[in-house]
């Protein structure tokens, strides 16, 4: 009982801290409070637009400090990169070997808090969806959204924003504040989420996987014959079917929130 009471107390303190931090962040982004009158607005100016042959690109690395990152389906069979922003010199796009890198984090030291205006700059990547890619995304503020990329692996590190993906082969996500929503995973998943819900439509896991969530619900629609080692400190665990003799294990840990698997 003492341990449970301590856990509940710590969770309540954590929730209060998260609420205060989230409120401060929201007010700062809206320009109501902040350091040196920080105001943000979305840029509508295209500063980069280029196409690449599909044979040229196998790996993609996307770095962004503020703005949405979206992966859309290509209509001409090529890889296309479109970037919105205010200063072309803050952007670096390079193709080395088969790795395409889009770096829009260059201006993080150029007045992030000191300037009068702070721009949110979107990055659009158009891909033939059936090709196999290794995609790495590191973003500070903004959503990461992707179409079905059933043969690809996505590695996403997100500080503040939602991660919304379609079908994917492998997915690795570290998210601090925001929801994680994935339509389907066909091989492996590793998710670490601090604050937000994790929702997955279906999984067909071929490798051991894990989901760790600090604050929020974990919901999975359907799974293949796997064993789910699921535990939550504060909340309910409901799994309709669990194969304890399965070779593949999905470990689910939650601090505060429900775990539900439909099956």
Secondary structure, DSSP 4 states (H G I P E B T S, - for coil): -HHHHHHHHHHHHHHHHHHHHHHHHHHHHTTSS-SSS-EEEE---EEEEEEE-GGG-SEEEEEEEES-EEEEE-SSSSEEEEEE-S-GGG-EEEEETTEEEEEE-GGGGSSTTTSSEEEE--EEEEE-TTS--EEEEEEEES-EEE--EEEEEEEEEEEES-EEEEEEEEEEEEEEES-EEEEEEEEEEEEEEEES-EEEEEE--SS-EEEEEEES-EEEEEE-S-EEEEEEEES-EEES---TT-S-EEEEEEEES-EEE--
